Amino acid sequence: MEPVQSSFAAGSTSQERRQQAFDARQWWERLSMDQKFAVYQLSKFGFELAFIRNQGELGPLAVVRRQREYATVNHAGEVDLNPTITIRD
């Protein structure tokens, strides 16, 4: 997988966060076990882990993509194939 621009870096501004590139392994390490299982299952259908959004008390939200199609996986491993999220370019 190619590096993805990070939107998750504590203590930095929006502009700084967009400049830090994480590789897939670094994103993978931030997932809960339930998220890892769900993302692995989605990968069988062509999805790849794109990035993780910090949701505070709700825990991290994994965002996966397949071309221009996005899905999310919450901390408990629940998959949303039609998420209502805004993706920055």
N, C-alpha and C positions, 0 to 999 in steps of 0.2 A: 504494500500500500504506500501511496505517496504521503508526504507530510501534509498536515492540515493546519491552517492558521488557527491559533488558540484564541478562544474567547473566555478562558478560565485561568486567570493568574492573580492570585491574591496580592493586594496592595499596589496595583498598577492602574494607570488610566486606560480608557478604552483604546486610545491610539496605541499605547504600548502593548496591550494585550493582543492586538491584531498582528503585531510584528513577531511574536514568539511562536515558532513552529514546533509542534509536538509530532513525534512519529506515532504510528499505530500502537507500538508496544507501550509507550508512555500512557496513551489513552486507556489501553486495556488494563493496565495496572490500577487505574482509578475506579474500575467497575466493581460492584458487589458480585458475589458468586451468582446470585439470581440473574443479574444483568449479563454476566459473561455467558451463562447458559442460553439466555434468550437471544443475545447477539450472535452466538455461534449458530443457533438454529436458523436465524434470519440469513446468515451468510450462505446457507445452503440454497437460498433463493436469489442469490446475487447481491445482497445488501452488504455494505462495508461500513465499519465504524467511522463516522466523520469527525465527531467531536463530542464533548460533554459540556452541558450547561449546569452551572451551580444553581440550585433552587433553594438554598438556605435550609430551613428545617425539613423540607420535603426530600432532601438528599439530591444527589446528582442525577441528571437526566441524560441518558445516552441518546445521541442522535445518529441514526444510520441512514445511508442513502444507497439508492440504486439508480444511477443516471440522474434524472431530475426528480425522482420520487423519494420522499423522506418518510421515516417512521421514527418513533421514540420508544425508549424502554426506561421505565421508572426504576427506582431503587429496589422495588420488590420483584422486578423482572416482568412486569406487565407491559405488553406491547400495544402501542397505538399506531395502526397503519394509516390513520387519517388525522395526524396531529394538527393543532391550530397554533403553529409556531411561526415566527418571523425569522427568515434566514437572511443574514447580511451578505452582500456581495463583496 
